[in-house]
Amino acid sequence: MNEFKKDMTKVEYKKKKKQTGQRTYKQFVSYCLQRNAANYDTMVLLTGAKGTGKSSTGIQFIRSWCQLIGINFNPKRHIAYNNADIMDRIANLNKFEPLLADEAIRFASSEDWNKSENKVLKKKLGEIRTKHLFFILCFPLKPAKLEKTYLDSYVNY
């Protein structure tokens, strides 16, 4: 979009800098951090078909978040692959640290909502709000297949 500056004799157009994807993405991560610092929680849902880059995108989000809060990204610390991993990470992560739940279908699928370990995890996510963790869920199905509690109560973006 062009802005213009009026001069008495002519109209000059100056181009705004284009908003690159990388800049937009970093601004979004920064916005999420500011949101968490303001006593909110942030859970981002990444959906898409197999091989579309959900995990890679989630890792990039987490790397940027770690950089903003001044810590090193550690895959063993910041990525979880099942319920036990997520419960362990929740217990051991410090305030404001990120957590990527890769293959969140294992616990957040509407088909598995009634499993006892999934019920425990949902409760835990509701109880740990004071830690202000940054959650990324990689979910390989359509959002409609996500368990309603996650979609209605936890997922912001």
ZIZI-V365801 format. One record per residue. RES is the residue in three letters. PHI is phi in degrees with one decimal (NA if undefined). OMEGA is omega in whole degrees, 0 to 359 (none if undefined). D_CENTER is the distance of its C-alpha to the mean C-alpha in whole Angstrom. Layout:
res=RES phi=PHI omega=OMEGA d_center=D_CENTER
res=RES phi=PHI omega=OMEGA d_center=D_CENTER
This chain:
res=MET phi=NA omega=181 d_center=30
res=ASN phi=-101.1 omega=171 d_center=33
res=GLU phi=-103.2 omega=177 d_center=34
res=PHE phi=-128.3 omega=180 d_center=37
res=LYS phi=-117.3 omega=181 d_center=40
res=LYS phi=-83.5 omega=173 d_center=43
res=ASP phi=-122.2 omega=182 d_center=46
res=MET phi=-63.7 omega=185 d_center=50
res=THR phi=-103.5 omega=183 d_center=51
res=LYS phi=-151.4 omega=176 d_center=47
res=VAL phi=-108.8 omega=178 d_center=44
res=GLU phi=-101.0 omega=175 d_center=41
res=TYR phi=-104.1 omega=173 d_center=38
res=LYS phi=-121.7 omega=182 d_center=35
res=LYS phi=-81.7 omega=171 d_center=32
res=LYS phi=-75.5 omega=174 d_center=29
res=LYS phi=-65.1 omega=178 d_center=27
res=LYS phi=-69.0 omega=178 d_center=25
res=GLN phi=-82.9 omega=180 d_center=21
res=THR phi=-76.9 omega=179 d_center=20
res=GLY phi=-59.8 omega=181 d_center=16
res=GLN phi=-63.3 omega=180 d_center=16
res=ARG phi=-66.3 omega=179 d_center=17
res=THR phi=-62.0 omega=181 d_center=14
res=TYR phi=-62.2 omega=180 d_center=11
res=LYS phi=-66.1 omega=177 d_center=12
res=GLN phi=-65.2 omega=179 d_center=13
res=PHE phi=-64.8 omega=179 d_center=10
res=VAL phi=-63.1 omega=178 d_center=8
res=SER phi=-63.0 omega=177 d_center=11
res=TYR phi=-59.9 omega=180 d_center=11
res=CYS phi=-62.0 omega=178 d_center=8
res=LEU phi=-64.0 omega=178 d_center=10
res=GLN phi=-62.0 omega=178 d_center=13
res=ARG phi=-62.2 omega=179 d_center=12
res=ASN phi=-66.0 omega=178 d_center=12
res=ALA phi=-65.2 omega=179 d_center=15
res=ALA phi=-90.4 omega=175 d_center=16
res=ASN phi=75.6 omega=174 d_center=16
res=TYR phi=-112.5 omega=175 d_center=13
res=ASP phi=-117.7 omega=180 d_center=10
res=THR phi=-130.7 omega=174 d_center=7
res=MET phi=-129.2 omega=182 d_center=5
res=VAL phi=-108.3 omega=179 d_center=3
res=LEU phi=-103.7 omega=176 d_center=6
res=LEU phi=-108.0 omega=180 d_center=8
res=THR phi=-121.1 omega=178 d_center=11
res=GLY phi=159.3 omega=181 d_center=15
res=ALA phi=-70.7 omega=179 d_center=18
res=LYS phi=-56.8 omega=176 d_center=19
res=GLY phi=82.3 omega=182 d_center=19
res=THR phi=-90.8 omega=174 d_center=16
res=GLY phi=97.8 omega=180 d_center=14
res=LYS phi=-60.9 omega=182 d_center=11
res=SER phi=-64.5 omega=180 d_center=11
res=SER phi=-62.4 omega=178 d_center=12
res=THR phi=-64.0 omega=179 d_center=10
res=GLY phi=-60.0 omega=179 d_center=7
res=ILE phi=-64.3 omega=178 d_center=10
res=GLN phi=-64.4 omega=175 d_center=10
res=PHE phi=-57.6 omega=184 d_center=7
res=ILE phi=-67.4 omega=177 d_center=8
res=ARG phi=-60.3 omega=179 d_center=11
res=SER phi=-63.5 omega=179 d_center=11
res=TRP phi=-60.8 omega=180 d_center=10
res=CYS phi=-58.7 omega=179 d_center=13
res=GLN phi=-61.4 omega=180 d_center=15
res=LEU phi=-64.8 omega=181 d_center=14
res=ILE phi=-94.2 omega=173 d_center=15
res=GLY phi=79.2 omega=176 d_center=18
res=ILE phi=-124.9 omega=177 d_center=17
res=ASN phi=-86.1 omega=174 d_center=18
res=PHE phi=-71.9 omega=179 d_center=15
res=ASN phi=-132.5 omega=182 d_center=16
res=PRO phi=-54.8 omega=181 d_center=15
res=LYS phi=-67.9 omega=180 d_center=18
res=ARG phi=-93.4 omega=191 d_center=16
res=HIS phi=-107.3 omega=178 d_center=12
res=ILE phi=-123.8 omega=178 d_center=12
res=ALA phi=-125.1 omega=184 d_center=14
res=TYR phi=-116.8 omega=179 d_center=15
res=ASN phi=-154.3 omega=183 d_center=17
res=ASN phi=-58.9 omega=182 d_center=18
res=ALA phi=-62.3 omega=177 d_center=20
res=ASP phi=-60.3 omega=182 d_center=17
res=ILE phi=-64.1 omega=179 d_center=15
res=MET phi=-62.4 omega=178 d_center=18
res=ASP phi=-63.6 omega=181 d_center=19
res=ARG phi=-63.9 omega=179 d_center=16
res=ILE phi=-58.2 omega=181 d_center=15
res=ALA phi=-69.1 omega=189 d_center=19
res=ASN phi=-106.0 omega=179 d_center=19
res=LEU phi=-73.5 omega=176 d_center=16
res=ASN phi=-81.8 omega=178 d_center=17
res=LYS phi=-54.2 omega=175 d_center=15
res=PHE phi=70.5 omega=178 d_center=12
res=GLU phi=-76.6 omega=180 d_center=12
res=PRO phi=-90.9 omega=176 d_center=8
res=LEU phi=-143.6 omega=176 d_center=8
res=LEU phi=-98.5 omega=176 d_center=8
res=ALA phi=-95.5 omega=181 d_center=10
res=ASP phi=-78.2 omega=185 d_center=11
res=GLU phi=57.8 omega=180 d_center=14
res=ALA phi=-63.6 omega=177 d_center=12
res=ILE phi=-58.5 omega=182 d_center=16
res=ARG phi=-64.9 omega=181 d_center=18
res=PHE phi=-131.3 omega=187 d_center=17
res=ALA phi=-108.1 omega=181 d_center=15
res=SER phi=-73.8 omega=179 d_center=18
res=SER phi=-64.0 omega=179 d_center=20
res=GLU phi=-72.9 omega=184 d_center=23
res=ASP phi=-111.4 omega=186 d_center=22
res=TRP phi=-62.0 omega=187 d_center=21
res=ASN phi=-91.0 omega=178 d_center=25
res=LYS phi=-68.5 omega=185 d_center=25
res=SER phi=-61.2 omega=181 d_center=25
res=GLU phi=-67.3 omega=177 d_center=23
res=ASN phi=-72.3 omega=176 d_center=20
res=LYS phi=-65.1 omega=179 d_center=21
res=VAL phi=-63.0 omega=180 d_center=21
res=LEU phi=-64.0 omega=177 d_center=18
res=LYS phi=-59.3 omega=178 d_center=17
res=LYS phi=-62.4 omega=181 d_center=19
res=LYS phi=-60.7 omega=179 d_center=18
res=LEU phi=-62.4 omega=177 d_center=14
res=GLY phi=-74.7 omega=184 d_center=16
res=GLU phi=-89.7 omega=188 d_center=18
res=ILE phi=-95.3 omega=185 d_center=16
res=ARG phi=-57.5 omega=183 d_center=15
res=THR phi=-69.9 omega=178 d_center=17
res=LYS phi=-80.7 omega=179 d_center=15
res=HIS phi=52.2 omega=177 d_center=12
res=LEU phi=-70.7 omega=177 d_center=10
res=PHE phi=-100.7 omega=184 d_center=6
res=PHE phi=-98.7 omega=172 d_center=5
res=ILE phi=-120.8 omega=177 d_center=4
res=LEU phi=-108.1 omega=174 d_center=7
res=CYS phi=-97.5 omega=188 d_center=9
res=PHE phi=-127.3 omega=187 d_center=12
res=PRO phi=-80.6 omega=179 d_center=15
res=LEU phi=-116.5 omega=178 d_center=17
res=LYS phi=-67.9 omega=180 d_center=17
res=PRO phi=-54.3 omega=179 d_center=15
res=ALA phi=-62.8 omega=179 d_center=18
res=LYS phi=-86.1 omega=178 d_center=18
res=LEU phi=-77.7 omega=180 d_center=15
res=GLU phi=-57.6 omega=188 d_center=17
res=LYS phi=-56.2 omega=180 d_center=18
res=THR phi=-60.2 omega=180 d_center=17
res=TYR phi=-65.0 omega=183 d_center=13
res=LEU phi=-66.3 omega=183 d_center=13
res=ASP phi=-80.2 omega=190 d_center=16
res=SER phi=-109.6 omega=189 d_center=15
res=TYR phi=-112.5 omega=187 d_center=11
res=VAL phi=-75.6 omega=178 d_center=9
res=ASN phi=-101.6 omega=186 d_center=9
res=TYR phi=-139.5 omega=none d_center=7
